[in-house]
Amino acid sequence: MYEEADTLAGMSDPAGLARALGEQLRQARQRRGLTLGDVAARTALSVGFLSRLERGGANASIANLIRLSTCLDVPLAQLFGEAQAAPPPTHVMMRRARSTADWIASPNGYAWRRLGGDLRQPLLDAFELEFPPTRRREIALVAHEGEEFLLILSGCIEFQIGAERLTMETGDSVHFDAGIPHMGRNAGDSPARMLMVHTRSGAEAQAPPLFLAMAGADIKTVRKGG
């Protein structure tokens, strides 16, 4: 069972957010005709935890919210009351000056924000990821459908694709088949940032595939790369 709690950066009213999120989850579950037991079985979350979550009495990790949004077929944005009644737009523009609330962080120091928009029939999604400095040499490789394009915005990233390890610095980029096991880590002494564009498929549309793996969400962990 998964019941750990991460935080959403920039939330000024955690109690109010928890209550609003719980109500959105309850309504989404009831619209689909599911019981708490049904959701528990599909997400590996306990009935008691889900009940507290719907009442606003518990906090959910990013990985758990991804599981729930996928199970209930509800976009993450809608769970936080950001869904719009209007039809999906034909284009979405993101201004450079954005609030720090756009970033979602995990306790281990990784953070990301979504740059892609929800078009009528989106095929791509884009994210900016931040990797903290780490002494870790081992890289847990993941694989998923589609393609990925990576551009290093700052810092130095060691990125592994299959058996090959690439040392990528600011301005370097790579385009690859995401079905090949892959993963990256910070290879420098300061935080590194990376732009990632990937083809959308299932839960990966809600968060970067690399972040899903690091957050413990349901994505295929292939093997360890030493």
Buried (B, 14 or more C-beta within 10 A) or exposed (E): EBBEEBBBBEEEEEEEBBBBBBBBBBEBBEEEEBEBEBBBEBBEBBBEBBBBBBEBEBBBBBBBBBBBBBBBEBEBBBBBEEBEEEEEEEEEEEEEEEEEEBBBBBEEBBBBBBBBBBEEEBEBBBBBBBBBBEEEEEBBBBBBBBEBBBBBBBBBBBBBBEEEBBEBEEEBEBEBEBEBBBBBBBBBEEBBBBBBBBBBBEBBBBBBBBBBBBBBBBBEBBEEBE
